């Protein structure tokens, strides 16, 4: 089966969603087809720690395999701050924060188009009867020390 650019775009969006589900940050998909003849899209994500980098990588591998996409190459197996997964038309970079800043791959792709991967938020339907949606406020509590005090009974034992 020959995979086209649209297939890899869908794959990149799916990988971005998977990374987001694993709490990755600064998730960006670049349309690198104009800069590279080797791949169409580059996905760059940031993780806070080495275990999170591994978790994101593993989840992307598992979920994309379910979609019928298998990685061609993985790099950074021993690295604790940068992993790369190559799917042919998609290259996924998973960085630790300082490593992403140091290598600045975002600058390389700065003139590439960014792909919107976040799901569109559905518009909230207009409320037909605003009076029906008003919140009922609980009764106000009296300020401390303002309630009536009842005298307590003397419970001491009286001795004869």
Buried (B, 14 or more C-beta within 10 A) or exposed (E): EEBEEEBBBBBBBBBBBBBBEBEBBEBBBBBBBEBBEEBBBBBBBBBEEEEBBBBBBEBBBEBBEEEEBEBEEEEBEEBEBBBBBBBBBBBBBBBBBEBBEEBEBBEBBEEBEEBEBEEEEEEEEEEEEEEEEEEEEEEEEEEEEEEEEEEEEEEEEEEE
